Amino acid sequence: MFDQIRQAAGAALGFLSDPLIAGGVCVGSAALGLTARLAARRFGWRPVPAVLAGLFLGLVLGVTFSRTTSNHTAQPGVTQVDQGFCYVDGFSLHGANELLNAVLFMPLVLCAVAATHRPVAVFGAAAALSAVIELGQPLLNRGLCETQDFLNNTAGSLIATGVVAGLLALRKRRALSSTSA
């Protein structure tokens, strides 16, 4: 398991070896962080987690769109059905890429729910973003469309949403019990 985590981290950070990609991710993340700060002010969100969510959104977009189709191929031994545009495969955590996809959206979703206190809306947006990314990758020649990636991203988003929603509910319950005492 630790070997898979190490491989996933290496795969996620490997794209930063290209200075153009690293610079684009940094500038894009900073721009999205600033945009999130402005949105936080406009919509009354918590500013620090909103900025962090913007930064993590830049990282997610950088990781998913930094590779080309030629250097991203399915792992050997993984059963996939090529349906033309998109590979149809199921949820799996066997392998570094699969694990990376499961945790990729988690920091973004954790921060976005903490900023907005709207877990259902954030989860829906994260699932929609994952679908758009998967459909956009082959159109932009920046990866493959795989149902497994969408399922893993969405499962990770659901877990992150549940964790923060549970913490928010617990915090609210404690606040109510302390005011009624």
QUIGICOR-V471328 format. One record per residue. N is the residue number from 1. RES is the residue in three letters. SS is DSSP state (H for helix, E for strand, L for the rest). OMEGA is omega as a letter, one per 40 degrees, with the letter a starting at -180 (none if undefined). Layout:
N&RES&SS&OMEGA + N&RES&SS&OMEGA
//
This chain:
1&MET&L&i + 2&PHE&H&i + 3&ASP&H&i + 4&GLN&H&i + 5&ILE&H&i + 6&ARG&H&i + 7&GLN&H&i + 8&ALA&H&i + 9&ALA&H&i + 10&GLY&H&i + 11&ALA&H&a + 12&ALA&H&a + 13&LEU&H&a + 14&GLY&H&a + 15&PHE&H&a + 16&LEU&H&i + 17&SER&H&i + 18&ASP&L&a + 19&PRO&H&i + 20&LEU&H&i + 21&ILE&H&i + 22&ALA&H&i + 23&GLY&H&i + 24&GLY&H&i + 25&VAL&H&i + 26&CYS&H&a + 27&VAL&H&i + 28&GLY&H&i + 29&SER&H&i + 30&ALA&H&i + 31&ALA&H&i + 32&LEU&H&i + 33&GLY&H&i + 34&LEU&H&i + 35&THR&H&i + 36&ALA&H&i + 37&ARG&H&i + 38&LEU&H&i + 39&ALA&H&i + 40&ALA&H&i + 41&ARG&H&a + 42&ARG&H&a + 43&PHE&H&i + 44&GLY&L&i + 45&TRP&L&i + 46&ARG&L&a + 47&PRO&H&a + 48&VAL&H&i + 49&PRO&H&i + 50&ALA&H&i + 51&VAL&H&i + 52&LEU&H&i + 53&ALA&H&i + 54&GLY&H&i + 55&LEU&H&i + 56&PHE&H&i + 57&LEU&H&i + 58&GLY&H&i + 59&LEU&H&i + 60&VAL&H&a + 61&LEU&H&i + 62&GLY&H&i + 63&VAL&H&a + 64&THR&H&a + 65&PHE&H&a + 66&SER&L&a + 67&ARG&L&i + 68&THR&L&a + 69&THR&H&a + 70&SER&H&i + 71&ASN&H&i + 72&HIS&L&i + 73&THR&L&i + 74&ALA&L&i + 75&GLN&L&i + 76&PRO&L&i + 77&GLY&L&i + 78&VAL&L&a + 79&THR&L&i + 80&GLN&L&i + 81&VAL&E&a + 82&ASP&E&i + 83&GLN&L&a + 84&GLY&L&a + 85&PHE&L&a + 86&CYS&L&i + 87&TYR&E&i + 88&VAL&E&i + 89&ASP&L&a + 90&GLY&L&i + 91&PHE&L&i + 92&SER&L&i + 93&LEU&L&a + 94&HIS&L&i + 95&GLY&L&a + 96&ALA&H&a + 97&ASN&H&i + 98&GLU&H&i + 99&LEU&H&i + 100&LEU&H&i + 101&ASN&H&i + 102&ALA&H&a + 103&VAL&H&a + 104&LEU&H&a + 105&PHE&L&a + 106&MET&H&a + 107&PRO&H&i + 108&LEU&H&a + 109&VAL&H&i + 110&LEU&H&a + 111&CYS&H&a + 112&ALA&H&i + 113&VAL&H&i + 114&ALA&H&a + 115&ALA&H&a + 116&THR&H&a + 117&HIS&L&i + 118&ARG&L&a + 119&PRO&H&a + 120&VAL&H&i + 121&ALA&H&i + 122&VAL&H&i + 123&PHE&H&i + 124&GLY&H&i + 125&ALA&H&i + 126&ALA&H&i + 127&ALA&H&i + 128&ALA&H&i + 129&LEU&H&i + 130&SER&H&i + 131&ALA&H&i + 132&VAL&H&i + 133&ILE&H&a + 134&GLU&H&i + 135&LEU&H&a + 136&GLY&H&a + 137&GLN&H&a + 138&PRO&H&i + 139&LEU&H&a + 140&LEU&L&a + 141&ASN&L&a + 142&ARG&L&i + 143&GLY&L&a + 144&LEU&L&i + 145&CYS&L&i + 146&GLU&E&i + 147&THR&H&i + 148&GLN&H&i + 149&ASP&H&i + 150&PHE&H&a + 151&LEU&H&i + 152&ASN&H&i + 153&ASN&H&a + 154&THR&H&i + 155&ALA&H&i + 156&GLY&H&i + 157&SER&H&i + 158&LEU&H&i + 159&ILE&H&i + 160&ALA&H&i + 161&THR&H&a + 162&GLY&H&a + 163&VAL&H&a + 164&VAL&H&i + 165&ALA&H&i + 166&GLY&H&i + 167&LEU&H&i + 168&LEU&H&i + 169&ALA&H&i + 170&LEU&H&i + 171&ARG&H&i + 172&LYS&H&i + 173&ARG&H&i + 174&ARG&H&i + 175&ALA&H&i + 176&LEU&H&a + 177&SER&H&i + 178&SER&H&i + 179&THR&H&a + 180&SER&H&a + 181&ALA&L&none
//
